[in-house]
Amino acid sequence: MRTWLWIGTLMICFVSGGASCARREPPMPFPPPPVALNETPSVEELATVMNRTSSIQQLSTNTATVEVLTMPNIPKLSATLSLQRERRFRLRASLPIVLGAGMDLGSNEDVFWFEVPEGMSKTLYYAEHEKYRQQLQRAILPVDPTWIMDALGLVQLDPSTVVAGPLKRADGKLEIRSVVQMPDGLYQRVYFLEAAAGYVTNQFLYSPDGRLIAQSTATNHRYYPEHQSALPHQVELHLTPTMGPPLGMKISIGTYAVNQLLSGDPQLFTMPQNASQAVDLTTLSGTANAVQATPATEYTADLRMAMPLRGTMQSSLR
């Protein structure tokens, strides 16, 4: 049971998911970004603004904190974070001494991993990206783990994948829906964007059978004028996998170093090898109890918001 709790709460750091939280958020400390979109932007205009973050190839910080929303008894963790497109990622979070050593999450071009304390030793969980993609419907995590970069504001939009929108929502945000072809079928992805500045605030991912499986909420955006991009300094993540319990986590960042890696470690994106045992995550698929997932047609992103596109995507694909 302890092993599954670690898997459920730590692996969520790799995905583009996030949920609304009942906690009151602090006021936005950064000035708003400049206007980048007109009242009725086209898909191409929207993609141009969203894709400005392509100039950001690296992000790193030594001022991150992690909160495990699905395990509220765990205190806030101090963390360092480094990423480099396309698949290089590393998050190290320090746990209080009473809970043991810290956790280590990472990814490179070939494999992703997380290392956690198990008693007096460490266990390394890992999987090859391509092997994991082949079994997402059966996996303990429902999305490609490198999508953490999207949740942190680096999402890119291919206009040819957009099948609905942009539409103006009642709350003033823009909404678009795109499709993503994966080995096990066609996934649907919904984005909410700030209408004037064009940065993504919410993302929702639906499985081929229409279930909401991942969502993210990005807040506290700061505008970086040299890159004409706004990056969130707080991201909440939430997953609803077919196998295993729902998962939730919040990552907060104090300051970023943009296009710079603060760590001088040449092995920064190399999977550690000193754990006492290693477990291939592809061998764990289907071993947890399935949970009841909420169908897409019943999901509401926020009680004050309408259902994303009110399910129109499903009918348009038929």
N, C-alpha and C positions, 0 to 999 in steps of 0.2 A: 504493500500500500504506500509506504514512504517513497519507494522508487517511482510509482505512478504520479504521486503528488509533485515530485521534482520534474518529471517529464512534462506534466500538464502546465505547471506554472512558469517554468524556465524557457521552454521551447517557444512559447508565444513571442518572445523577443525577436524572432526571425520573420514575422509575417506582417502583411499589410492588413491588420484588423484593428479595432478599437471601439469601446462602448461608451455611451454617455454615463456619467457618474453623478450620483446625487450630491456629492460634495460641492460646496461653494467654491468657485474658482476665483483667484485673485484678479484684480483689474489688470488689463493689458499694459505692460510698462513701456512698450515700444510705440513710436508714432506710426500711423497707418501708412501703408505703401501708396504710391501714386496711382492714379487712375490709368488702367492699361486697356480697358475694353469699353466699347460703346454699349448702348442700351440693348441692341439686338445683334450680338456677334455671330458670325458664321462658325461652323465647326473648324474651318481652317484657321480663322483668327484666334479662336480659343486655343487650339493646339499650339499655335505660334507662341502665345503667352505662357502656357503651361510648360512648354519645352525649353524655355529659357534656362531652366536649371541644368540643361545639358552641359553648360559651361562649368558646373561644379562637379569635379571629378573626385574630390576627396573631402571628407569632413572628419574632424576629430575634436574631442573635448575631454578635459579632466574634471569637469564640474557637473557630471550627470548624476541623477538619482533614479532609483527604481523602486516602485511600489507594486506589490503583488496584490491586485484587487480581489482576487478569488481566495486569498489567504491573508485576511486582514490582521491576523496575529503576528505576522512577520513584520518587523519594523522597516522603515525606509532604509534602502541600501545606497551607499556611495559607489559610484561607478565611473569608469573611463570607457570611452567609445571611440572607435576608429572605423572608417569605411572608405573603400575605394571602388569605384565602378570597375567591372559590373558585378562581381560576386564576392569581393573581399570585404569582410566584416569582422569586428572583434568587440565584444562587450565583456568587461570584467567588473564584477560587483562584489563589494566587501560585505560580508555578513558579520554581525556581532560575534565576539569570541565565544559566547555561550552556545551558538549554533554551529560552530566549526568554521572551516576554511571557506573562502569565497567561491563564487561560481565563475565559470569561464565559458563564454559562448562565442563561436566563430564560424567563418566560412571562407573558402577560397574557390578557385575555378572548378575544382573537382568534388569537394566534399564539404559538408557542414557538420558541426559538432557542438556539444555542450558537456562540460565536465563539472561534476558536483560532488560534495562530500558524502560518503556513505560510511558512517561510523568513524573509525580512525583512518580510513583510506579514501580513495577517490574512484569514481566510476566515470568512464567516458562513453557517452552515447553519440553515435555518428551515423551518417548515411551518405552515399554518393548521390549527387543531385539528380542525375538522369535516372537512376534506378528508383529513386523516391517518386519522381514525376510519373512513373508508370503505374503507380498504385495509390494515387491520392484518394480515390473513393474508399479504399480500405485502410488508409493510414490513420495514425493517431493524431496527425496534424493535417488539415484539409487544404493547405496551400503551399506553394513553393517557399521555402524558408528564406530565400534571399529578398523577398518583397518588403523586408524591414526598411529598405532604402526608399521605397515608395511612400511608406507611412511617415518617414522623416522629411517628406516634401520633395523628393526627387523623382516623382512619378512622371513618365513620359506618355504622350497620347499620340497614337497613330490615327489620323482622321479616317482612314479607310475601314477601321474597326468600329466606328461609331454607327449605331443603328437607331438612335433616338436622341433628340435634343440638338442644341441646347434649348432648354425651356426655362422660363422664369417661374420660380416657385413663390408660394404665398409668403414665405419668410424672407423674400428678397434675393435668395441665392439662385444661382444657375444650376441646372441639372442635366447631365448627359448619361447615356448608357452605351457601353461598348461590349463587344464579345471577344473572348479569348479562347483559342483552340488549344486544348490540352490532349494528351494521349487518351484520356478516358471520356472525352466529349467536349461540348461547347459550354464554357462558363460565361456568365453575364457579370459585368462590372458596372456599378453605378457610382458616379462622382457628384458631390455637391461642391460648388465653388463660390467664393466671394465674388459678387457680380462685377465690381469695379476693378479690383486688382487682379482677379483671375487665378488666385491660388486655391488649392484644394483644401477643403475643411473636413469632408467626410468621404469615406469610401465604403462600399458594400459589395461583397462578392457572393454570387449565387452559383451553386453547383448545377450540373447538367439536368438534374431532376427538380430544379427550382427552389432548393433549400438555401436559406441564408446561412453561410458557413463562416464568414469573416467580415469584420467591420472595423473601421478606425475613425477616430475623431482627433483632429489636429487643431491646436489653439496656440495663442500667444505667439503670433507670427512676427518676425522681425525682417525688415526689408534690407537687402544687401545691394546697394546701388551699383557697385562695380559688376554685378552679375544680373542686374535687373530682376532679381528673384526674391521671394519672401519664403523664409523657412520657419516651420513651427518650432517652438522651444518647449512644447509639451504635447505628447501623443498618448492617447489611450487606445489600448488594443483589446479586442475580444474575439474569441473563436468558439464555434460550435461544431466540433468534429463529430463524425458519425460514431467513432469509437472513442470513448472516454468522456470526461466531464467538460462542461464549458470552462473557458479559461479567460482570465482578464489581467491586464498589467498596465501600468502607467509609467512612462519614461519622461523625465524632465531634464532639460539642458540649460545650464547657466549661460555659458558662452561657447561659441564655435570658433575653431580655426578652419577657415575655408581654403580648400586646395592646399592643405598642409597636413601632414601627419605628425602629431606631437611626439609620438613614440619613435625612438631611434632603433628599436629592436628589428634586426633583419629577418627574424622569424615571426614577425607580428601576425602574419596570416597563415602560419603553419600549424597544423593540428598537433596538440601536445601528445607526448608519447609516454608519460611517466605515471599514468593511472594504473591502479592495481588490476582493474578489469575493464574491458571494452565491450560494448554491446552495439551491434548493428541494428539501427532502428527499423530497417526493412523486415527484420525477423520478428518484430513485435507487432506488426500489423494484424489487426483483428483479434488480439488477445484480450482487449478490454471490453467491458460491457457496452453495448450500443446505448446511446441516449436519445430521447425524443427530441427531434429538431423542429424548429418553428418553420412552417412553410412560408415561402416568399410572399404569398398573397395575404398572409395574416400579419406580416411584420410592419411595425411603425418605427422609424428611426428615432423619433422623439415624440412625446405626446403632443407637442405643439406643432408637429410637422405632419404633412400628408405622407401616405405610403409612396416610396420612390416610384414615380411614373405610373402609380396605381396598377402595376402588373401589365401594362400595355406591351412590354417587351415580349412576353411569351406569345401573345397573339400575333405580333408582327413577324415572328420567326417561322410561323407555320406556313 
